[in-house]
Amino acid sequence: MCLGIPMQIIELEGAFAWCEGRGRHERLSTLWLEDVAVGDWVYAVLGQAREKLTIERVIEINLALDGLTAALQGETDLDKYFPDLPASK
């Protein structure tokens, strides 16, 4: 299973973009996308920018990834990481 992360384009080089997100700095292929620009957010999977993201979607994905990290560290109260899901009480 592969998990992607949101990354922001900071520099374009032809069909590639230098991106940053979640503490990473990567060169991604942008061949799957049209009309990308510096400042755009993309969903990065295995060296590919797979889709453009809205800032709302970036926040949602980052929160879910933070929740996954918290769960792996033993945290059990995860509702705050998934506000769009109904509480399981």
PDB file with one MODEL, atoms N, CA, C and O in Angstrom:
MODEL        1
ATOM      1  N   MET A   1       0.840  -1.176   0.000  1.00  0.00           N
ATOM      2  CA  MET A   1       0.000   0.000   0.000  1.00  0.00           C
ATOM      3  C   MET A   1       0.885   1.239   0.000  1.00  0.00           C
ATOM      4  O   MET A   1       1.883   1.297   0.719  1.00  0.00           O
ATOM      5  N   CYS A   2       0.526   2.208  -0.790  1.00  0.00           N
ATOM      6  CA  CYS A   2       1.272   3.462  -0.861  1.00  0.00           C
ATOM      7  C   CYS A   2       0.417   4.595  -0.326  1.00  0.00           C
ATOM      8  O   CYS A   2      -0.776   4.690  -0.614  1.00  0.00           O
ATOM      9  N   LEU A   3       1.042   5.434   0.444  1.00  0.00           N
ATOM     10  CA  LEU A   3       0.383   6.648   0.909  1.00  0.00           C
ATOM     11  C   LEU A   3       1.035   7.830   0.228  1.00  0.00           C
ATOM     12  O   LEU A   3       2.259   7.904   0.122  1.00  0.00           O
ATOM     13  N   GLY A   4       0.220   8.744  -0.229  1.00  0.00           N
ATOM     14  CA  GLY A   4       0.738   9.965  -0.809  1.00  0.00           C
ATOM     15  C   GLY A   4       0.703  11.075   0.224  1.00  0.00           C
ATOM     16  O   GLY A   4       0.053  10.968   1.264  1.00  0.00           O
ATOM     17  N   ILE A   5       1.418  12.138  -0.090  1.00  0.00           N
ATOM     18  CA  ILE A   5       1.416  13.299   0.797  1.00  0.00           C
ATOM     19  C   ILE A   5       1.219  14.562  -0.025  1.00  0.00           C
ATOM     20  O   ILE A   5       1.603  14.610  -1.194  1.00  0.00           O
ATOM     21  N   PRO A   6       0.626  15.578   0.574  1.00  0.00           N
ATOM     22  CA  PRO A   6       0.506  16.864  -0.116  1.00  0.00           C
ATOM     23  C   PRO A   6       1.874  17.558  -0.152  1.00  0.00           C
ATOM     24  O   PRO A   6       2.598  17.587   0.844  1.00  0.00           O
ATOM     25  N   MET A   7       2.202  18.103  -1.299  1.00  0.00           N
ATOM     26  CA  MET A   7       3.443  18.854  -1.439  1.00  0.00           C
ATOM     27  C   MET A   7       3.163  20.096  -2.267  1.00  0.00           C
ATOM     28  O   MET A   7       2.320  20.087  -3.165  1.00  0.00           O
ATOM     29  N   GLN A   8       3.883  21.165  -1.949  1.00  0.00           N
ATOM     30  CA  GLN A   8       3.705  22.423  -2.666  1.00  0.00           C
ATOM     31  C   GLN A   8       4.858  22.621  -3.645  1.00  0.00           C
ATOM     32  O   GLN A   8       6.024  22.425  -3.305  1.00  0.00           O
ATOM     33  N   ILE A   9       4.507  23.012  -4.864  1.00  0.00           N
ATOM     34  CA  ILE A   9       5.514  23.254  -5.893  1.00  0.00           C
ATOM     35  C   ILE A   9       6.269  24.543  -5.561  1.00  0.00           C
ATOM     36  O   ILE A   9       5.671  25.599  -5.356  1.00  0.00           O
ATOM     37  N   ILE A  10       7.606  24.424  -5.514  1.00  0.00           N
ATOM     38  CA  ILE A  10       8.423  25.610  -5.237  1.00  0.00           C
ATOM     39  C   ILE A  10       9.269  26.015  -6.439  1.00  0.00           C
ATOM     40  O   ILE A  10       9.762  27.141  -6.508  1.00  0.00           O
ATOM     41  N   GLU A  11       9.439  25.079  -7.398  1.00  0.00           N
ATOM     42  CA  GLU A  11      10.215  25.393  -8.604  1.00  0.00           C
ATOM     43  C   GLU A  11       9.843  24.409  -9.708  1.00  0.00           C
ATOM     44  O   GLU A  11       9.660  23.220  -9.448  1.00  0.00           O
ATOM     45  N   LEU A  12       9.735  24.898 -10.927  1.00  0.00           N
ATOM     46  CA  LEU A  12       9.429  24.047 -12.083  1.00  0.00           C
ATOM     47  C   LEU A  12      10.665  23.875 -12.953  1.00  0.00           C
ATOM     48  O   LEU A  12      11.433  24.815 -13.162  1.00  0.00           O
ATOM     49  N   GLU A  13      10.847  22.634 -13.468  1.00  0.00           N
ATOM     50  CA  GLU A  13      11.939  22.291 -14.382  1.00  0.00           C
ATOM     51  C   GLU A  13      11.365  21.425 -15.492  1.00  0.00           C
ATOM     52  O   GLU A  13      11.439  20.199 -15.411  1.00  0.00           O
ATOM     53  N   GLY A  14      10.804  22.024 -16.510  1.00  0.00           N
ATOM     54  CA  GLY A  14      10.210  21.241 -17.595  1.00  0.00           C
ATOM     55  C   GLY A  14       9.061  20.386 -17.089  1.00  0.00           C
ATOM     56  O   GLY A  14       8.073  20.906 -16.571  1.00  0.00           O
ATOM     57  N   ALA A  15       9.192  19.069 -17.239  1.00  0.00           N
ATOM     58  CA  ALA A  15       8.143  18.142 -16.807  1.00  0.00           C
ATOM     59  C   ALA A  15       8.318  17.704 -15.349  1.00  0.00           C
ATOM     60  O   ALA A  15       7.711  16.725 -14.915  1.00  0.00           O
ATOM     61  N   PHE A  16       9.143  18.426 -14.604  1.00  0.00           N
ATOM     62  CA  PHE A  16       9.392  18.101 -13.204  1.00  0.00           C
ATOM     63  C   PHE A  16       9.180  19.337 -12.345  1.00  0.00           C
ATOM     64  O   PHE A  16       9.215  20.468 -12.830  1.00  0.00           O
ATOM     65  N   ALA A  17       8.958  19.094 -11.057  1.00  0.00           N
ATOM     66  CA  ALA A  17       8.793  20.191 -10.109  1.00  0.00           C
ATOM     67  C   ALA A  17       9.495  19.835  -8.814  1.00  0.00           C
ATOM     68  O   ALA A  17       9.412  18.705  -8.333  1.00  0.00           O
ATOM     69  N   TRP A  18      10.185  20.813  -8.258  1.00  0.00           N
ATOM     70  CA  TRP A  18      10.716  20.659  -6.911  1.00  0.00           C
ATOM     71  C   TRP A  18       9.597  21.042  -5.955  1.00  0.00           C
ATOM     72  O   TRP A  18       8.989  22.105  -6.079  1.00  0.00           O
ATOM     73  N   CYS A  19       9.338  20.155  -4.998  1.00  0.00           N
ATOM     74  CA  CYS A  19       8.203  20.332  -4.097  1.00  0.00           C
ATOM     75  C   CYS A  19       8.636  20.132  -2.652  1.00  0.00           C
ATOM     76  O   CYS A  19       9.625  19.458  -2.364  1.00  0.00           O
ATOM     77  N   GLU A  20       7.866  20.738  -1.751  1.00  0.00           N
ATOM     78  CA  GLU A  20       8.101  20.579  -0.325  1.00  0.00           C
ATOM     79  C   GLU A  20       6.784  20.277   0.378  1.00  0.00           C
ATOM     80  O   GLU A  20       5.732  20.811   0.026  1.00  0.00           O
ATOM     81  N   GLY A  21       6.870  19.408   1.382  1.00  0.00           N
ATOM     82  CA  GLY A  21       5.700  19.101   2.182  1.00  0.00           C
ATOM     83  C   GLY A  21       6.020  18.073   3.240  1.00  0.00           C
ATOM     84  O   GLY A  21       6.756  17.121   2.982  1.00  0.00           O
ATOM     85  N   ARG A  22       5.478  18.253   4.424  1.00  0.00           N
ATOM     86  CA  ARG A  22       5.650  17.343   5.547  1.00  0.00           C
ATOM     87  C   ARG A  22       7.121  17.068   5.835  1.00  0.00           C
ATOM     88  O   ARG A  22       7.510  15.940   6.137  1.00  0.00           O
ATOM     89  N   GLY A  23       7.932  18.125   5.736  1.00  0.00           N
ATOM     90  CA  GLY A  23       9.346  18.006   6.061  1.00  0.00           C
ATOM     91  C   GLY A  23      10.208  17.386   4.970  1.00  0.00           C
ATOM     92  O   GLY A  23      11.374  17.068   5.204  1.00  0.00           O
ATOM     93  N   ARG A  24       9.648  17.216   3.796  1.00  0.00           N
ATOM     94  CA  ARG A  24      10.381  16.590   2.685  1.00  0.00           C
ATOM     95  C   ARG A  24      10.601  17.594   1.563  1.00  0.00           C
ATOM     96  O   ARG A  24       9.855  18.563   1.419  1.00  0.00           O
ATOM     97  N   HIS A  25      11.632  17.346   0.775  1.00  0.00           N
ATOM     98  CA  HIS A  25      11.960  18.145  -0.408  1.00  0.00           C
ATOM     99  C   HIS A  25      12.216  17.134  -1.521  1.00  0.00           C
ATOM    100  O   HIS A  25      13.174  16.364  -1.448  1.00  0.00           O
ATOM    101  N   GLU A  26      11.367  17.129  -2.552  1.00  0.00           N
ATOM    102  CA  GLU A  26      11.452  16.115  -3.611  1.00  0.00           C
ATOM    103  C   GLU A  26      11.268  16.710  -4.994  1.00  0.00           C
ATOM    104  O   GLU A  26      10.625  17.744  -5.173  1.00  0.00           O
ATOM    105  N   ARG A  27      11.846  16.033  -5.957  1.00  0.00           N
ATOM    106  CA  ARG A  27      11.629  16.358  -7.370  1.00  0.00           C
ATOM    107  C   ARG A  27      10.574  15.376  -7.890  1.00  0.00           C
ATOM    108  O   ARG A  27      10.786  14.163  -7.875  1.00  0.00           O
ATOM    109  N   LEU A  28       9.449  15.904  -8.345  1.00  0.00           N
ATOM    110  CA  LEU A  28       8.334  15.086  -8.805  1.00  0.00           C
ATOM    111  C   LEU A  28       8.104  15.266 -10.296  1.00  0.00           C
ATOM    112  O   LEU A  28       8.293  16.356 -10.835  1.00  0.00           O
ATOM    113  N   SER A  29       7.700  14.199 -10.952  1.00  0.00           N
ATOM    114  CA  SER A  29       7.255  14.298 -12.339  1.00  0.00           C
ATOM    115  C   SER A  29       5.863  14.924 -12.345  1.00  0.00           C
ATOM    116  O   SER A  29       5.011  14.579 -11.526  1.00  0.00           O
ATOM    117  N   THR A  30       5.645  15.840 -13.274  1.00  0.00           N
ATOM    118  CA  THR A  30       4.328  16.483 -13.393  1.00  0.00           C
ATOM    119  C   THR A  30       3.618  16.080 -14.686  1.00  0.00           C
ATOM    120  O   THR A  30       2.662  16.735 -15.100  1.00  0.00           O
ATOM    121  N   LEU A  31       4.083  15.004 -15.321  1.00  0.00           N
ATOM    122  CA  LEU A  31       3.514  14.588 -16.603  1.00  0.00           C
ATOM    123  C   LEU A  31       2.031  14.231 -16.522  1.00  0.00           C
ATOM    124  O   LEU A  31       1.331  14.316 -17.530  1.00  0.00           O
ATOM    125  N   TRP A  32       1.537  13.837 -15.355  1.00  0.00           N
ATOM    126  CA  TRP A  32       0.123  13.470 -15.204  1.00  0.00           C
ATOM    127  C   TRP A  32      -0.785  14.689 -15.129  1.00  0.00           C
ATOM    128  O   TRP A  32      -2.005  14.564 -15.243  1.00  0.00           O
ATOM    129  N   LEU A  33      -0.196  15.871 -14.938  1.00  0.00           N
ATOM    130  CA  LEU A  33      -0.990  17.065 -14.695  1.00  0.00           C
ATOM    131  C   LEU A  33      -0.834  18.087 -15.807  1.00  0.00           C
ATOM    132  O   LEU A  33       0.165  18.105 -16.525  1.00  0.00           O
ATOM    133  N   GLU A  34      -1.840  18.932 -15.930  1.00  0.00           N
ATOM    134  CA  GLU A  34      -1.782  20.051 -16.862  1.00  0.00           C
ATOM    135  C   GLU A  34      -1.738  21.348 -16.072  1.00  0.00           C
ATOM    136  O   GLU A  34      -2.322  21.447 -14.993  1.00  0.00           O
ATOM    137  N   ASP A  35      -1.057  22.324 -16.602  1.00  0.00           N
ATOM    138  CA  ASP A  35      -1.074  23.684 -16.059  1.00  0.00           C
ATOM    139  C   ASP A  35      -0.722  23.769 -14.583  1.00  0.00           C
ATOM    140  O   ASP A  35      -1.496  24.312 -13.795  1.00  0.00           O
ATOM    141  N   VAL A  36       0.421  23.247 -14.201  1.00  0.00           N
ATOM    142  CA  VAL A  36       0.863  23.427 -12.819  1.00  0.00           C
ATOM    143  C   VAL A  36       1.716  24.685 -12.733  1.00  0.00           C
ATOM    144  O   VAL A  36       2.354  25.089 -13.705  1.00  0.00           O
ATOM    145  N   ALA A  37       1.715  25.294 -11.557  1.00  0.00           N
ATOM    146  CA  ALA A  37       2.461  26.537 -11.344  1.00  0.00           C
ATOM    147  C   ALA A  37       3.106  26.513  -9.961  1.00  0.00           C
ATOM    148  O   ALA A  37       2.674  25.787  -9.066  1.00  0.00           O
ATOM    149  N   VAL A  38       4.135  27.313  -9.812  1.00  0.00           N
ATOM    150  CA  VAL A  38       4.751  27.478  -8.501  1.00  0.00           C
ATOM    151  C   VAL A  38       3.670  27.944  -7.529  1.00  0.00           C
ATOM    152  O   VAL A  38       2.891  28.846  -7.834  1.00  0.00           O
ATOM    153  N   GLY A  39       3.636  27.318  -6.360  1.00  0.00           N
ATOM    154  CA  GLY A  39       2.622  27.637  -5.359  1.00  0.00           C
ATOM    155  C   GLY A  39       1.481  26.635  -5.325  1.00  0.00           C
ATOM    156  O   GLY A  39       0.776  26.539  -4.321  1.00  0.00           O
ATOM    157  N   ASP A  40       1.285  25.878  -6.417  1.00  0.00           N
ATOM    158  CA  ASP A  40       0.228  24.854  -6.436  1.00  0.00           C
ATOM    159  C   ASP A  40       0.560  23.735  -5.453  1.00  0.00           C
ATOM    160  O   ASP A  40       1.725  23.424  -5.208  1.00  0.00           O
ATOM    161  N   TRP A  41      -0.483  23.144  -4.902  1.00  0.00           N
ATOM    162  CA  TRP A  41      -0.354  21.954  -4.060  1.00  0.00           C
ATOM    163  C   TRP A  41      -0.710  20.740  -4.894  1.00  0.00           C
ATOM    164  O   TRP A  41      -1.673  20.759  -5.661  1.00  0.00           O
ATOM    165  N   VAL A  42       0.082  19.673  -4.737  1.00  0.00           N
ATOM    166  CA  VAL A  42      -0.161  18.432  -5.468  1.00  0.00           C
ATOM    167  C   VAL A  42      -0.118  17.256  -4.508  1.00  0.00           C
ATOM    168  O   VAL A  42       0.449  17.341  -3.419  1.00  0.00           O
ATOM    169  N   TYR A  43      -0.730  16.151  -4.934  1.00  0.00           N
ATOM    170  CA  TYR A  43      -0.707  14.902  -4.184  1.00  0.00           C
ATOM    171  C   TYR A  43       0.438  14.080  -4.747  1.00  0.00           C
ATOM    172  O   TYR A  43       0.400  13.673  -5.908  1.00  0.00           O
ATOM    173  N   ALA A  44       1.467  13.829  -3.924  1.00  0.00           N
ATOM    174  CA  ALA A  44       2.690  13.158  -4.366  1.00  0.00           C
ATOM    175  C   ALA A  44       2.669  11.683  -3.985  1.00  0.00           C
ATOM    176  O   ALA A  44       2.485  11.330  -2.820  1.00  0.00           O
ATOM    177  N   VAL A  45       2.863  10.822  -4.993  1.00  0.00           N
ATOM    178  CA  VAL A  45       2.921   9.375  -4.779  1.00  0.00           C
ATOM    179  C   VAL A  45       4.055   8.808  -5.631  1.00  0.00           C
ATOM    180  O   VAL A  45       4.045   8.924  -6.856  1.00  0.00           O
ATOM    181  N   LEU A  46       5.029   8.193  -4.965  1.00  0.00           N
ATOM    182  CA  LEU A  46       6.122   7.502  -5.659  1.00  0.00           C
ATOM    183  C   LEU A  46       6.779   8.342  -6.752  1.00  0.00           C
ATOM    184  O   LEU A  46       6.965   7.868  -7.872  1.00  0.00           O
ATOM    185  N   GLY A  47       7.127   9.577  -6.433  1.00  0.00           N
ATOM    186  CA  GLY A  47       7.837  10.435  -7.367  1.00  0.00           C
ATOM    187  C   GLY A  47       6.983  11.099  -8.429  1.00  0.00           C
ATOM    188  O   GLY A  47       7.506  11.731  -9.347  1.00  0.00           O
ATOM    189  N   GLN A  48       5.677  10.961  -8.310  1.00  0.00           N
ATOM    190  CA  GLN A  48       4.747  11.533  -9.289  1.00  0.00           C
ATOM    191  C   GLN A  48       3.802  12.517  -8.603  1.00  0.00           C
ATOM    192  O   GLN A  48       3.319  12.254  -7.502  1.00  0.00           O
ATOM    193  N   ALA A  49       3.543  13.628  -9.243  1.00  0.00           N
ATOM    194  CA  ALA A  49       2.471  14.522  -8.805  1.00  0.00           C
ATOM    195  C   ALA A  49       1.201  13.986  -9.464  1.00  0.00           C
ATOM    196  O   ALA A  49       1.037  14.099 -10.679  1.00  0.00           O
ATOM    197  N   ARG A  50       0.308  13.408  -8.673  1.00  0.00           N
ATOM    198  CA  ARG A  50      -0.855  12.698  -9.221  1.00  0.00           C
ATOM    199  C   ARG A  50      -2.077  13.568  -9.451  1.00  0.00           C
ATOM    200  O   ARG A  50      -2.842  13.331 -10.385  1.00  0.00           O
ATOM    201  N   GLU A  51      -2.269  14.587  -8.594  1.00  0.00           N
ATOM    202  CA  GLU A  51      -3.413  15.485  -8.780  1.00  0.00           C
ATOM    203  C   GLU A  51      -3.148  16.804  -8.083  1.00  0.00           C
ATOM    204  O   GLU A  51      -2.381  16.871  -7.123  1.00  0.00           O
ATOM    205  N   LYS A  52      -3.792  17.854  -8.576  1.00  0.00           N
ATOM    206  CA  LYS A  52      -3.717  19.148  -7.909  1.00  0.00           C
ATOM    207  C   LYS A  52      -4.708  19.141  -6.749  1.00  0.00           C
ATOM    208  O   LYS A  52      -5.787  18.557  -6.840  1.00  0.00           O
ATOM    209  N   LEU A  53      -4.323  19.799  -5.656  1.00  0.00           N
ATOM    210  CA  LEU A  53      -5.145  19.826  -4.453  1.00  0.00           C
ATOM    211  C   LEU A  53      -5.536  21.245  -4.085  1.00  0.00           C
ATOM    212  O   LEU A  53      -4.780  22.190  -4.311  1.00  0.00           O
ATOM    213  N   THR A  54      -6.725  21.381  -3.517  1.00  0.00           N
ATOM    214  CA  THR A  54      -7.122  22.655  -2.923  1.00  0.00           C
ATOM    215  C   THR A  54      -6.484  22.740  -1.533  1.00  0.00           C
ATOM    216  O   THR A  54      -6.088  21.720  -0.970  1.00  0.00           O
ATOM    217  N   ILE A  55      -6.386  23.930  -0.989  1.00  0.00           N
ATOM    218  CA  ILE A  55      -5.819  24.088   0.346  1.00  0.00           C
ATOM    219  C   ILE A  55      -6.670  23.364   1.390  1.00  0.00           C
ATOM    220  O   ILE A  55      -6.142  22.862   2.381  1.00  0.00           O
ATOM    221  N   GLU A  56      -7.977  23.311   1.171  1.00  0.00           N
ATOM    222  CA  GLU A  56      -8.861  22.583   2.096  1.00  0.00           C
ATOM    223  C   GLU A  56      -8.519  21.094   2.111  1.00  0.00           C
ATOM    224  O   GLU A  56      -8.485  20.468   3.170  1.00  0.00           O
ATOM    225  N   ARG A  57      -8.270  20.542   0.945  1.00  0.00           N
ATOM    226  CA  ARG A  57      -7.912  19.112   0.846  1.00  0.00           C
ATOM    227  C   ARG A  57      -6.533  18.859   1.449  1.00  0.00           C
ATOM    228  O   ARG A  57      -6.313  17.819   2.072  1.00  0.00           O
ATOM    229  N   VAL A  58      -5.604  19.795   1.272  1.00  0.00           N
ATOM    230  CA  VAL A  58      -4.272  19.676   1.878  1.00  0.00           C
ATOM    231  C   VAL A  58      -4.400  19.579   3.399  1.00  0.00           C
ATOM    232  O   VAL A  58      -3.786  18.718   4.028  1.00  0.00           O
ATOM    233  N   ILE A  59      -5.198  20.464   3.976  1.00  0.00           N
ATOM    234  CA  ILE A  59      -5.398  20.472   5.430  1.00  0.00           C
ATOM    235  C   ILE A  59      -6.011  19.155   5.889  1.00  0.00           C
ATOM    236  O   ILE A  59      -5.576  18.582   6.888  1.00  0.00           O
ATOM    237  N   GLU A  60      -7.007  18.677   5.174  1.00  0.00           N
ATOM    238  CA  GLU A  60      -7.684  17.425   5.521  1.00  0.00           C
ATOM    239  C   GLU A  60      -6.721  16.236   5.474  1.00  0.00           C
ATOM    240  O   GLU A  60      -6.702  15.419   6.395  1.00  0.00           O
ATOM    241  N   ILE A  61      -5.930  16.134   4.413  1.00  0.00           N
ATOM    242  CA  ILE A  61      -4.988  15.016   4.272  1.00  0.00           C
ATOM    243  C   ILE A  61      -3.902  15.093   5.343  1.00  0.00           C
ATOM    244  O   ILE A  61      -3.563  14.082   5.958  1.00  0.00           O
ATOM    245  N   ASN A  62      -3.352  16.293   5.570  1.00  0.00           N
ATOM    246  CA  ASN A  62      -2.312  16.429   6.593  1.00  0.00           C
ATOM    247  C   ASN A  62      -2.833  16.074   7.977  1.00  0.00           C
ATOM    248  O   ASN A  62      -2.119  15.453   8.766  1.00  0.00           O
ATOM    249  N   LEU A  63      -4.054  16.456   8.279  1.00  0.00           N
ATOM    250  CA  LEU A  63      -4.649  16.113   9.567  1.00  0.00           C
ATOM    251  C   LEU A  63      -4.798  14.596   9.707  1.00  0.00           C
ATOM    252  O   LEU A  63      -4.503  14.040  10.765  1.00  0.00           O
ATOM    253  N   ALA A  64      -5.250  13.929   8.650  1.00  0.00           N
ATOM    254  CA  ALA A  64      -5.382  12.464   8.675  1.00  0.00           C
ATOM    255  C   ALA A  64      -4.019  11.790   8.834  1.00  0.00           C
ATOM    256  O   ALA A  64      -3.900  10.806   9.564  1.00  0.00           O
ATOM    257  N   LEU A  65      -2.994  12.308   8.161  1.00  0.00           N
ATOM    258  CA  LEU A  65      -1.649  11.747   8.312  1.00  0.00           C
ATOM    259  C   LEU A  65      -1.113  11.978   9.724  1.00  0.00           C
ATOM    260  O   LEU A  65      -0.419  11.125  10.277  1.00  0.00           O
ATOM    261  N   ASP A  66      -1.440  13.136  10.305  1.00  0.00           N
ATOM    262  CA  ASP A  66      -1.077  13.380  11.701  1.00  0.00           C
ATOM    263  C   ASP A  66      -1.777  12.376  12.617  1.00  0.00           C
ATOM    264  O   ASP A  66      -1.191  11.911  13.595  1.00  0.00           O
ATOM    265  N   GLY A  67      -3.023  12.046  12.301  1.00  0.00           N
ATOM    266  CA  GLY A  67      -3.773  11.058  13.069  1.00  0.00           C
ATOM    267  C   GLY A  67      -3.148   9.678  12.976  1.00  0.00           C
ATOM    268  O   GLY A  67      -3.099   8.950  13.968  1.00  0.00           O
ATOM    269  N   LEU A  68      -2.675   9.316  11.805  1.00  0.00           N
ATOM    270  CA  LEU A  68      -2.005   8.029  11.621  1.00  0.00           C
ATOM    271  C   LEU A  68      -0.730   7.980  12.470  1.00  0.00           C
ATOM    272  O   LEU A  68      -0.451   6.979  13.130  1.00  0.00           O
ATOM    273  N   THR A  69       0.029   9.061  12.443  1.00  0.00           N
ATOM    274  CA  THR A  69       1.245   9.132  13.259  1.00  0.00           C
ATOM    275  C   THR A  69       0.905   9.009  14.740  1.00  0.00           C
ATOM    276  O   THR A  69       1.575   8.285  15.477  1.00  0.00           O
ATOM    277  N   ALA A  70      -0.132   9.715  15.172  1.00  0.00           N
ATOM    278  CA  ALA A  70      -0.553   9.655  16.575  1.00  0.00           C
ATOM    279  C   ALA A  70      -0.970   8.234  16.965  1.00  0.00           C
ATOM    280  O   ALA A  70      -0.619   7.759  18.046  1.00  0.00           O
ATOM    281  N   ALA A  71      -1.710   7.563  16.097  1.00  0.00           N
ATOM    282  CA  ALA A  71      -2.135   6.185  16.377  1.00  0.00           C
ATOM    283  C   ALA A  71      -0.933   5.253  16.493  1.00  0.00           C
ATOM    284  O   ALA A  71      -0.898   4.386  17.366  1.00  0.00           O
ATOM    285  N   LEU A  72       0.039   5.430  15.622  1.00  0.00           N
ATOM    286  CA  LEU A  72       1.246   4.593  15.668  1.00  0.00           C
ATOM    287  C   LEU A  72       2.060   4.843  16.934  1.00  0.00           C
ATOM    288  O   LEU A  72       2.829   3.983  17.364  1.00  0.00           O
ATOM    289  N   GLN A  73       1.890   6.023  17.529  1.00  0.00           N
ATOM    290  CA  GLN A  73       2.581   6.351  18.775  1.00  0.00           C
ATOM    291  C   GLN A  73       1.750   5.997  20.007  1.00  0.00           C
ATOM    292  O   GLN A  73       2.140   6.314  21.131  1.00  0.00           O
ATOM    293  N   GLY A  74       0.607   5.342  19.800  1.00  0.00           N
ATOM    294  CA  GLY A  74      -0.197   4.858  20.903  1.00  0.00           C
ATOM    295  C   GLY A  74      -1.356   5.731  21.321  1.00  0.00           C
ATOM    296  O   GLY A  74      -2.081   5.380  22.253  1.00  0.00           O
ATOM    297  N   GLU A  75      -1.554   6.858  20.661  1.00  0.00           N
ATOM    298  CA  GLU A  75      -2.679   7.720  21.018  1.00  0.00           C
ATOM    299  C   GLU A  75      -3.977   7.024  20.628  1.00  0.00           C
ATOM    300  O   GLU A  75      -4.058   6.413  19.562  1.00  0.00           O
ATOM    301  N   THR A  76      -4.992   7.111  21.485  1.00  0.00           N
ATOM    302  CA  THR A  76      -6.266   6.438  21.200  1.00  0.00           C
ATOM    303  C   THR A  76      -7.416   7.408  20.940  1.00  0.00           C
ATOM    304  O   THR A  76      -8.424   7.011  20.354  1.00  0.00           O
ATOM    305  N   ASP A  77      -7.293   8.651  21.355  1.00  0.00           N
ATOM    306  CA  ASP A  77      -8.332   9.643  21.098  1.00  0.00           C
ATOM    307  C   ASP A  77      -8.020  10.329  19.772  1.00  0.00           C
ATOM    308  O   ASP A  77      -7.302  11.328  19.737  1.00  0.00           O
ATOM    309  N   LEU A  78      -8.560   9.791  18.688  1.00  0.00           N
ATOM    310  CA  LEU A  78      -8.203  10.256  17.348  1.00  0.00           C
ATOM    311  C   LEU A  78      -9.282  11.095  16.675  1.00  0.00           C
ATOM    312  O   LEU A  78      -9.118  11.492  15.521  1.00  0.00           O
ATOM    313  N   ASP A  79     -10.379  11.372  17.368  1.00  0.00           N
ATOM    314  CA  ASP A  79     -11.483  12.120  16.762  1.00  0.00           C
ATOM    315  C   ASP A  79     -11.057  13.476  16.211  1.00  0.00           C
ATOM    316  O   ASP A  79     -11.577  13.912  15.184  1.00  0.00           O
ATOM    317  N   LYS A  80     -10.123  14.146  16.874  1.00  0.00           N
ATOM    318  CA  LYS A  80      -9.698  15.485  16.437  1.00  0.00           C
ATOM    319  C   LYS A  80      -8.983  15.452  15.085  1.00  0.00           C
ATOM    320  O   LYS A  80      -8.896  16.477  14.408  1.00  0.00           O
ATOM    321  N   TYR A  81      -8.478  14.302  14.692  1.00  0.00           N
ATOM    322  CA  TYR A  81      -7.776  14.185  13.416  1.00  0.00           C
ATOM    323  C   TYR A  81      -8.714  13.908  12.242  1.00  0.00           C
ATOM    324  O   TYR A  81      -8.332  14.041  11.079  1.00  0.00           O
ATOM    325  N   PHE A  82      -9.929  13.525  12.564  1.00  0.00           N
ATOM    326  CA  PHE A  82     -10.898  13.167  11.528  1.00  0.00           C
ATOM    327  C   PHE A  82     -12.241  13.857  11.788  1.00  0.00           C
ATOM    328  O   PHE A  82     -13.241  13.189  12.052  1.00  0.00           O
ATOM    329  N   PRO A  83     -12.265  15.204  11.713  1.00  0.00           N
ATOM    330  CA  PRO A  83     -13.480  15.932  12.057  1.00  0.00           C
ATOM    331  C   PRO A  83     -14.638  15.679  11.096  1.00  0.00           C
ATOM    332  O   PRO A  83     -15.790  15.946  11.440  1.00  0.00           O
ATOM    333  N   ASP A  84     -14.354  15.174   9.906  1.00  0.00           N
ATOM    334  CA  ASP A  84     -15.418  14.928   8.936  1.00  0.00           C
ATOM    335  C   ASP A  84     -16.116  13.586   9.153  1.00  0.00           C
ATOM    336  O   ASP A  84     -17.124  13.307   8.504  1.00  0.00           O
ATOM    337  N   LEU A  85     -15.591  12.746  10.063  1.00  0.00           N
ATOM    338  CA  LEU A  85     -16.231  11.462  10.355  1.00  0.00           C
ATOM    339  C   LEU A  85     -17.083  11.568  11.608  1.00  0.00           C
ATOM    340  O   LEU A  85     -16.732  12.292  12.540  1.00  0.00           O
ATOM    341  N   PRO A  86     -18.211  10.845  11.637  1.00  0.00           N
ATOM    342  CA  PRO A  86     -19.029  10.873  12.843  1.00  0.00           C
ATOM    343  C   PRO A  86     -18.267  10.274  14.025  1.00  0.00           C
ATOM    344  O   PRO A  86     -17.512   9.317  13.854  1.00  0.00           O
ATOM    345  N   ALA A  87     -18.459  10.826  15.209  1.00  0.00           N
ATOM    346  CA  ALA A  87     -17.798  10.311  16.403  1.00  0.00           C
ATOM    347  C   ALA A  87     -18.261   8.883  16.665  1.00  0.00           C
ATOM    348  O   ALA A  87     -19.425   8.547  16.447  1.00  0.00           O
ATOM    349  N   SER A  88     -17.352   8.061  17.128  1.00  0.00           N
ATOM    350  CA  SER A  88     -17.681   6.659  17.375  1.00  0.00           C
ATOM    351  C   SER A  88     -17.940   6.409  18.848  1.00  0.00           C
ATOM    352  O   SER A  88     -17.248   5.611  19.479  1.00  0.00           O
ATOM    353  N   LYS A  89     -18.931   7.088  19.394  1.00  0.00           N
ATOM    354  CA  LYS A  89     -19.245   6.956  20.821  1.00  0.00           C
ATOM    355  C   LYS A  89     -20.525   6.216  21.025  1.00  0.00           C
ATOM    356  O   LYS A  89     -20.946   6.012  22.164  1.00  0.00           O
TER     357      LYS A  89
ENDMDL
END
